[in-house]
Amino acid sequence: MDNTDRYESKAYRNYALFILMSAYVFNFIDRQILSILQEPIKAELGLSDTQLGLLTGFAFAVFYVVMGLPIARWADRGVRRNIIGMAVAVWSVFTGLSGLVSSYTQLLLVRIGVGVGEAGCSPPSHSLISDIFPKYERATAIGIYTVGVNIGILLGFLVGGWVNEFFGWRVAFFVVGAPGILLALIIRFTLTEPTRGRTEEVVVADAAESMPTLLEVFKTLWNLRTFRHMALAAAAIAFAGYALLAWLPSFFIRVHGLSTGTVGTWFALILGIGGGLATWLVGLFADKLGQRDLRWYLWITALTTVIYSPLLIGVFFIEDTTAALLLYVIPGALITTYLAPIIAVTHSLVPNRMRALSSAIVYLILNLLGMGLGPLSVGFISDMLMPSMGVDSLRYALAVTVPGVAILGAIHLTLGARHIRNEMQTN
């Protein structure tokens, strides 16, 4: 059935984008709430930093990316709206179950369940957005969608921090998990599935034989030097970003003696409001400047990374708590801005039928290497330094990993920009 008429309405396009962004909000609430709760969880369950790093990093990331590929393959041929709705329901249920665990193994298993559910969110959502919005509006639209990261972080830190203060960490998981069930129903019954390729000059046939294989999509992408450098850049910047999201709250709790509620409020304001505004602006400017020169899609992301990386050293080593938090405003606002331009460029490098799977491949690389290794590496180094440095072990674990890896990402973005004009296909 052809449902493109509904998307001719600007109001409905914006509604669909808002609903998809809302799904991403809950995606990050349920994913990142563990960061603000891990200190009381560590105390109650007797965990090490390496175990916490495994929870927030590698164990979550492996199942997230492994399930992301078949789900994205399904999204490239199935009804994406239904896939997203089911995914929201699954991760919301497992988030609620996180409040019932009594051991590390149980917590690990339910967090894996959250990762499996969340794998069904972004690839089909990106594919929908690219069918709803034309080429030079995609980075802006995906940027607005990606603001869900910042709103989710805002609510996760704020709700998680203060609910823990008054009711404990278990209740916090119940509070953020329950609303996702309602959102899943809204997605299923109010969103219309757009015709594939509705914004392209030629609508792609819907025949099953037109479906590329995973290997074909990966070869198509990896043969492009732009994509190779973008993928490595995304992995490096995600390594830095997820390491900070996982461990900076604990850093301020351990080293500066703040409560979960105080840290949650600061991080909600910095990452939620500041980060949301910056993510939207970077996507907008990438589209505006990209119409003049396609290299700006990657240049603007490299520039933001170069700006915030040196400031992190001050965050880690300034002894005054307020000064350290204020210095984190710029890095916190810019740390999540890289994704919208990279996804927009990736979708413009491949045909319509490869878009959901191409998003999944980007997420596989950045999550396996970034989310998987970032929190785990910092936790492992912190445990290694703990006997000699005490609470300062986390300070040095962050300092020796995060800024340098982020700069490596900026270098790869600059290298990728050298090839983008020759390799981006005209859609």
C-alpha positions as CSV (number, residue, x, y, z in Angstrom):
1,M,0.0,0.0,0.0
2,D,1.3,3.5,-0.9
3,N,1.3,5.7,2.1
4,T,3.5,8.5,0.8
5,D,0.6,11.1,0.9
6,R,0.9,11.4,4.6
7,Y,4.5,12.4,4.4
8,E,3.7,15.2,1.9
9,S,2.4,17.0,5.0
10,K,5.3,18.9,6.8
11,A,3.4,18.5,10.1
12,Y,3.3,14.7,9.7
13,R,6.9,14.5,8.7
14,N,7.8,16.5,11.9
15,Y,5.5,14.2,14.0
16,A,7.2,11.1,12.6
17,L,10.6,12.6,13.4
18,F,9.5,13.5,16.9
19,I,8.2,10.0,17.6
20,L,11.4,8.4,16.3
21,M,13.5,10.8,18.3
22,S,11.4,9.9,21.4
23,A,12.3,6.2,20.8
24,Y,16.0,7.2,20.8
25,V,15.4,9.2,24.0
26,F,14.2,6.1,25.8
27,N,17.0,4.1,24.1
28,F,19.6,6.3,25.9
29,I,17.7,6.7,29.1
30,D,17.6,2.9,29.6
31,R,21.2,2.5,28.3
32,Q,22.9,5.3,30.2
33,I,21.1,5.3,33.6
34,L,23.5,2.6,34.6
35,S,26.3,5.2,34.6
36,I,24.8,7.3,37.3
37,L,23.7,4.2,39.4
38,Q,26.9,2.2,39.1
39,E,28.4,3.5,42.4
40,P,25.5,2.3,44.6
41,I,25.3,-0.9,42.5
42,K,29.0,-1.4,42.9
43,A,28.7,-1.0,46.7
44,E,25.7,-3.4,47.1
45,L,26.9,-6.1,44.7
46,G,30.6,-5.8,45.5
47,L,31.8,-5.2,42.0
48,S,35.1,-4.1,40.5
49,D,35.6,-1.3,38.0
50,T,36.4,-3.9,35.3
51,Q,33.1,-5.6,36.0
52,L,31.3,-2.3,35.7
53,G,33.2,-1.5,32.5
54,L,32.1,-4.9,31.1
55,L,28.4,-4.0,32.0
56,T,28.4,-0.6,30.3
57,G,30.8,-1.6,27.5
58,F,31.8,-4.8,25.9
59,A,29.0,-7.2,27.1
60,F,26.3,-4.7,26.0
61,A,28.1,-3.7,22.8
62,V,28.7,-7.3,21.5
63,F,25.0,-8.2,21.6
64,Y,24.0,-4.8,20.5
65,V,26.0,-5.0,17.3
66,V,25.5,-8.8,16.7
67,M,21.8,-8.4,16.8
68,G,21.9,-5.1,14.9
69,L,23.0,-6.7,11.6
70,P,20.1,-9.2,11.2
71,I,17.6,-6.6,12.5
72,A,18.9,-4.1,9.9
73,R,18.7,-6.7,7.2
74,W,15.1,-7.2,8.3
75,A,14.5,-3.5,8.2
76,D,15.7,-3.2,4.6
77,R,12.9,-5.5,3.5
78,G,10.3,-5.4,6.3
79,V,8.0,-2.9,8.0
80,R,10.4,-0.6,9.8
81,R,7.7,0.9,12.0
82,N,6.8,-2.5,13.5
83,I,10.5,-3.4,14.1
84,I,11.1,-0.1,16.0
85,G,8.0,-0.6,18.1
86,M,8.9,-4.2,19.1
87,A,12.5,-3.1,19.9
88,V,11.2,-0.4,22.3
89,A,9.0,-2.9,24.1
90,V,11.8,-5.4,24.5
91,W,14.4,-3.1,25.9
92,S,11.9,-1.4,28.2
93,V,10.9,-4.7,29.8
94,F,14.6,-5.7,30.4
95,T,15.3,-2.3,31.9
96,G,12.6,-2.8,34.4
97,L,14.0,-6.3,35.2
98,S,17.3,-4.7,36.0
99,G,15.8,-3.5,39.3
100,L,15.1,-7.1,40.4
101,V,18.6,-8.6,40.1
102,S,20.5,-10.0,43.1
103,S,23.8,-10.8,41.5
104,Y,26.3,-9.6,38.9
105,T,25.4,-12.4,36.6
106,Q,21.8,-11.6,36.6
107,L,22.5,-7.9,36.0
108,L,24.8,-8.8,33.1
109,L,22.1,-10.9,31.5
110,V,19.4,-8.3,31.8
111,R,21.7,-5.6,30.4
112,I,22.4,-7.9,27.5
113,G,18.7,-8.1,27.0
114,V,18.6,-4.3,26.9
115,G,21.3,-4.3,24.3
116,V,19.4,-6.8,22.1
117,G,16.3,-4.7,22.2
118,E,18.1,-1.4,21.5
119,A,19.8,-2.9,18.4
120,G,16.4,-2.5,16.7
121,C,16.2,1.2,17.1
122,S,18.6,3.3,15.0
123,P,19.2,1.4,11.7
124,P,15.5,1.2,10.9
125,S,14.9,4.7,12.2
126,H,17.7,6.1,10.0
127,S,16.3,4.3,7.0
128,L,12.8,5.8,7.7
129,I,14.3,9.3,8.0
130,S,16.2,9.0,4.8
131,D,12.9,8.1,3.0
132,I,11.1,11.0,4.7
133,F,13.6,13.8,4.1
134,P,15.6,14.6,0.9
135,K,19.4,14.5,0.7
136,Y,20.3,18.0,1.8
137,E,17.9,17.8,4.8
138,R,19.1,14.4,6.1
139,A,21.9,15.6,8.3
140,T,19.6,18.1,9.9
141,A,16.8,15.5,10.4
142,I,19.2,12.9,11.7
143,G,20.8,15.6,13.9
144,I,17.3,16.2,15.4
145,Y,16.8,12.5,15.8
146,T,20.3,12.2,17.5
147,V,19.3,14.9,20.0
148,G,17.4,12.0,21.5
149,V,20.8,10.9,22.8
150,N,21.1,14.2,24.8
151,I,17.6,14.2,26.0
152,G,17.9,10.6,27.1
153,I,21.1,11.3,28.9
154,L,19.5,14.4,30.5
155,L,16.5,12.3,31.8
156,G,18.6,9.3,32.6
157,F,21.0,11.2,34.8
158,L,18.4,13.5,36.3
159,V,15.8,10.8,37.1
160,G,18.3,8.1,38.0
161,G,20.4,10.4,40.2
162,W,17.5,11.7,42.2
163,V,15.3,8.6,42.4
164,N,18.4,6.8,43.7
165,E,18.8,9.5,46.4
166,F,15.2,9.0,47.7
167,F,14.2,5.5,46.8
168,G,17.3,3.5,45.7
169,W,18.8,2.3,42.5
170,R,16.3,-0.5,41.9
171,V,13.3,1.8,41.8
172,A,15.1,4.0,39.3
173,F,15.2,1.1,36.8
174,F,11.4,0.6,37.2
175,V,10.6,4.3,36.8
176,V,12.5,4.6,33.4
177,G,11.5,1.2,32.0
178,A,7.7,1.4,32.3
179,P,6.9,4.3,30.0
180,G,8.6,2.6,27.0
181,I,5.7,0.1,26.7
182,L,3.3,3.0,26.0
183,L,5.7,4.5,23.5
184,A,6.0,1.1,21.7
185,L,2.2,1.2,21.2
186,I,2.2,4.8,19.9
187,I,4.9,3.9,17.3
188,R,3.0,0.8,16.1
189,F,-0.4,2.5,15.8
190,T,0.3,6.1,14.8
191,L,3.3,5.9,12.4
192,T,2.9,5.2,8.7
193,E,5.5,3.2,6.8
194,P,6.8,5.4,4.0
195,T,7.4,4.1,0.5
196,R,11.1,3.2,0.0
197,G,13.0,5.8,-2.0
198,R,10.1,8.3,-1.8
199,T,12.6,11.2,-1.7
200,E,14.7,9.9,-4.6
201,E,14.4,10.8,-8.3
202,V,13.7,7.1,-9.1
203,V,11.8,5.0,-6.6
204,V,13.6,1.7,-5.9
205,A,11.7,-1.5,-6.7
206,D,10.5,-3.4,-3.7
207,A,11.3,-6.8,-5.1
208,A,13.2,-9.3,-2.9
209,E,15.8,-10.0,-5.6
210,S,16.9,-6.3,-5.3
211,M,18.1,-6.9,-1.8
212,P,21.9,-6.7,-1.4
213,T,23.6,-9.1,1.0
214,L,25.5,-8.0,4.1
215,L,28.8,-8.9,2.3
216,E,27.8,-6.7,-0.7
217,V,26.9,-3.8,1.5
218,F,30.1,-4.1,3.5
219,K,32.2,-4.4,0.4
220,T,30.5,-1.4,-1.1
221,L,31.2,0.7,1.9
222,W,34.7,-0.6,2.6
223,N,35.8,0.1,-1.0
224,L,35.2,3.8,-0.3
225,R,38.1,5.6,1.3
226,T,35.6,8.2,2.7
227,F,33.8,5.4,4.6
228,R,36.9,3.7,5.9
229,H,38.2,6.9,7.5
230,M,34.7,7.8,8.8
231,A,34.3,4.3,10.4
232,L,37.6,4.5,12.2
233,A,36.9,8.1,13.3
234,A,33.5,7.1,14.6
235,A,35.0,4.2,16.6
236,A,37.7,6.5,18.1
237,I,35.3,9.3,19.0
238,A,32.7,6.8,20.4
239,F,35.5,5.2,22.5
240,A,36.1,8.6,24.1
241,G,32.5,9.5,24.4
242,Y,31.3,6.2,25.9
243,A,34.3,6.1,28.3
244,L,33.3,9.6,29.5
245,L,29.6,8.7,29.8
246,A,30.4,5.6,31.8
247,W,33.0,6.9,34.1
248,L,32.9,10.7,34.5
249,P,29.9,10.5,36.9
250,S,31.8,8.0,39.1
251,F,34.9,10.3,38.8
252,F,33.0,13.2,40.3
253,I,31.4,11.0,43.0
254,R,34.7,9.4,44.0
255,V,37.2,12.2,43.6
256,H,35.0,15.3,44.3
257,G,32.6,13.6,46.8
258,L,29.4,14.7,45.0
259,S,26.1,12.8,45.4
260,T,24.3,11.0,42.6
261,G,21.6,13.6,42.6
262,T,24.1,16.5,42.2
263,V,26.1,14.8,39.5
264,G,22.9,13.8,37.7
265,T,21.7,17.4,37.7
266,W,25.0,18.8,36.4
267,F,25.3,16.2,33.7
268,A,21.6,16.5,32.7
269,L,22.2,20.2,32.0
270,I,25.5,19.9,30.3
271,L,24.9,16.8,28.2
272,G,21.2,17.1,27.8
273,I,20.6,20.8,27.1
274,G,24.0,21.8,25.9
275,G,24.6,18.6,24.0
276,G,21.1,18.6,22.4
277,L,21.6,22.2,21.1
278,A,25.1,21.4,19.8
279,T,24.0,18.2,18.1
280,W,21.2,20.0,16.3
281,L,23.4,22.9,15.2
282,V,26.2,20.7,13.9
283,G,23.7,18.7,11.8
284,L,22.2,22.0,10.5
285,F,25.5,23.6,9.7
286,A,26.8,20.3,8.1
287,D,23.8,20.5,5.6
288,K,24.2,24.2,5.0
289,L,28.0,24.1,4.5
290,G,27.8,20.7,2.8
291,Q,25.8,22.2,-0.1
292,R,28.8,24.5,-0.8
293,D,31.5,21.9,-0.2
294,L,30.8,18.3,0.7
295,R,34.0,18.1,2.8
296,W,32.3,20.3,5.4
297,Y,30.3,17.3,6.6
298,L,33.5,15.8,8.0
299,W,35.4,19.0,8.6
300,I,32.9,20.4,11.0
301,T,32.9,17.2,13.1
302,A,36.7,17.1,13.1
303,L,36.7,20.7,14.3
304,T,34.4,20.0,17.2
305,T,36.6,17.1,18.3
306,V,39.8,19.3,18.2
307,I,38.1,21.9,20.3
308,Y,36.9,19.7,23.2
309,S,39.8,17.2,23.5
310,P,42.4,19.5,25.2
311,L,39.8,20.8,27.6
312,L,39.3,17.3,29.0
313,I,42.7,17.4,30.6
314,G,41.6,20.3,32.7
315,V,38.4,18.5,33.7
316,F,40.4,15.5,35.0
317,F,43.1,17.5,36.9
318,I,41.5,20.7,38.2
319,E,40.9,20.3,41.9
320,D,38.1,22.8,42.3
321,T,34.8,20.9,41.7
322,T,32.8,23.8,40.2
323,A,35.6,24.8,37.9
324,A,36.0,21.2,36.7
325,L,32.2,20.9,36.0
326,L,32.1,24.2,34.2
327,L,35.1,23.2,32.1
328,Y,33.2,20.1,31.0
329,V,30.4,22.2,29.5
330,I,32.1,22.5,26.0
331,P,33.3,18.8,25.8
332,G,29.9,17.6,27.2
333,A,28.0,19.6,24.6
334,L,30.2,18.5,21.6
335,I,30.9,14.9,22.4
336,T,27.8,13.5,20.7
337,T,27.7,15.7,17.7
338,Y,29.8,13.4,15.4
339,L,27.1,10.9,14.5
340,A,24.5,12.8,12.4
341,P,27.0,14.0,9.7
342,I,28.6,10.6,9.5
343,I,25.3,8.7,9.1
344,A,24.1,11.3,6.6
345,V,27.2,10.9,4.5
346,T,27.0,7.1,4.7
347,H,23.4,7.1,3.4
348,S,24.5,9.3,0.5
349,L,27.3,6.9,-0.4
350,V,25.0,3.9,-0.9
351,P,21.7,3.1,-2.7
352,N,18.4,3.2,-0.7
353,R,18.2,-0.6,-0.2
354,M,21.5,-0.5,1.7
355,R,20.7,2.3,4.1
356,A,19.5,0.4,7.2
357,L,22.2,-2.1,6.9
358,S,24.8,0.6,6.3
359,S,23.7,2.3,9.5
360,A,24.0,-1.1,11.3
361,I,27.6,-1.5,10.0
362,V,28.5,2.0,11.2
363,Y,27.0,1.1,14.6
364,L,28.8,-2.2,14.6
365,I,32.2,-0.6,14.2
366,L,31.6,2.4,16.5
367,N,29.9,0.3,19.2
368,L,32.1,-2.7,19.2
369,L,35.3,-0.7,19.2
370,G,34.0,2.4,20.9
371,M,31.3,1.4,23.4
372,G,32.8,-2.1,23.8
373,L,36.4,-1.0,24.5
374,G,36.0,2.5,25.9
375,P,34.3,1.8,29.3
376,L,36.1,-1.5,29.7
377,S,39.6,-0.1,29.0
378,V,39.1,2.7,31.5
379,G,37.7,0.3,34.1
380,F,40.6,-2.1,33.6
381,I,43.3,0.6,33.9
382,S,41.6,2.1,36.9
383,D,41.7,-1.3,38.7
384,M,45.4,-1.7,37.8
385,L,46.2,1.7,39.2
386,M,44.0,1.4,42.3
387,P,46.6,-0.2,44.6
388,S,49.0,2.7,44.1
389,M,46.7,5.7,43.4
390,G,43.5,5.0,45.3
391,V,40.5,7.0,44.1
392,D,42.9,8.9,41.7
393,S,43.2,5.8,39.6
394,L,40.1,6.7,37.7
395,R,41.4,10.2,37.0
396,Y,44.6,8.9,35.4
397,A,42.7,6.0,33.6
398,L,40.6,8.7,31.9
399,A,43.5,11.0,31.2
400,V,45.7,8.5,29.4
401,T,43.0,7.2,27.1
402,V,40.2,9.6,26.2
403,P,41.8,12.8,24.8
404,G,44.4,11.1,22.6
405,V,41.9,8.7,21.1
406,A,39.5,11.5,20.3
407,I,42.2,13.4,18.4
408,L,42.9,10.2,16.4
409,G,39.2,10.4,15.3
410,A,39.6,14.0,14.1
411,I,42.6,13.0,12.0
412,H,40.6,10.2,10.3
413,L,37.8,12.7,9.6
414,T,40.2,15.1,7.9
415,L,41.6,12.2,5.8
416,G,38.1,11.1,4.8
417,A,37.2,14.6,3.7
418,R,39.9,14.4,1.0
419,H,37.8,11.8,-0.9
420,I,34.2,12.6,-0.1
421,R,33.6,14.8,-3.2
422,N,34.6,12.0,-5.6
423,E,32.8,9.2,-3.8
424,M,29.5,10.6,-2.6
425,Q,26.9,9.3,-5.1
426,T,24.2,11.7,-6.4
427,N,20.8,10.6,-5.2
